[in-house]
Amino acid sequence: MSQNDSLFARAQRSTPGGVNSPVRAFRSVGGTPRFITRAEGPYFWDADGKRYIDYIGSWGPAIVGHAHPEVIKAVQAAAANGLSFGAPTEGEILMAEEICKLVPSIEMVRLVSSGTEAAMSALRLARGVTGRDMVIKFEGCYHGHADSMLVKAGSGLLTFGNPTSAGVPADFAKHTMVLDYNDCAQLEETFSNMGDRIAAVIVEPVAGNMNLLRATSEFLQTMRRLCTQHGAVLMFDEVMSGFRVALGGAQSLYGIQPDMTVLGKVIGGGLPVAAFGGRADMMKHLAPLGPVYQAGTLSGNPVAVAAGMSTLKIIQQPSFYEKLGTQTRKLMEGMAMAAREVGVAFSADSVGGMFGIYFSEHVPENYAQIMAGNKERFNQFFHAMLDAGVYLAPSAFEAGFVSAMHSDAVIDETLAAARGSFAKLTA
Ligand code: HOZ
């Protein structure tokens, strides 16, 4: 029995499914999850000592590569001064200032510990600000696992085919209206029927939890116009796309200013930091200034903030995003070419350092097209790549991530693995 097998058997005795987050369990692709012992740059190693080129990067945060020496040094220095105080630190001010500088739509920001917490708190704030209950989300988007957002959601829920979670009271779910991503007409109609009841529209401007799916500019512009017209809060969930598709996030690529933004992943550099922020007049409704309550013992944790700040410094180096985008495109174009060579129906897309691979002829433009992709083929490809030492997300419904440490040599090695893996599909 391999070390991974034996750890998995043991883990399942003390933890549901043997994992602390469902997609890690490999249930939709089958097989044994790899238990990771260490990581460096673009690689990690499992309990059997096998090395993988990693394309999940902790599901986004590892944008500068694993165990970057500057990040580790910052974390060690912060840890030596104490792990948590439950009182404010200067580091939190620096981080807030940095976020406001990099994302101009954010005038004030509150730090929290996870993307779920950030989205949940931001929605409560939007409801508090507007005095309305209804929130619009889009099918296949994932905004963490707060009750009201677990309706027709993406990520693990889509991976396991249960897009709406059990345990969510109908009384909560009734305040969430689910519309189709990239459908402007439906959005117009909804606002014209009930615009005065809508507190917020929350959207992943580049969706990453139903595989990668780009919003059209028209869709986001329509949303911006309707929210302004009807006094609803436009909320961009940039937990994945923030500091990932561009330094200023998807909002800088599309040139659209949301009222509020939800951030996570990259801003913690691998430790738990997330944030929500936006218009100062809205943020001032938050306790202790206003009546909307939100709090957290580990919010703005000094060690986590140190990891985040040193990551935010590295990503501002000249040409960081140009190089990241180039490497990611090179990977996607190479994979598409490898598939074409052996006649496998396949397409690929990327935005900055985030990518999607699809077992369909064309890059999907909506949720229905994502769902029509060949999931069995993805699963076979996933395992062939894993055998060849390349770790892709263990789900056809998650985006992939490239880091600054994915050099030409690493991409070439991945493409060699991809050629062999596509060939196996046709065998
Ligand atoms: N919800 C994350 C992917 N969209 C997975 C988090 C994890 O398993 O670490």
Boltz pocket constraint, residues with backbone or C-beta under 6 A from the ligand:
constraints:
  - pocket:
      binder: B
      contacts: [[A, 21], [A, 22], [A, 23], [A, 24], [A, 58], [A, 59], [A, 155], [A, 156], [A, 208], [A, 209], [A, 398]]
      max_distance: 6.0
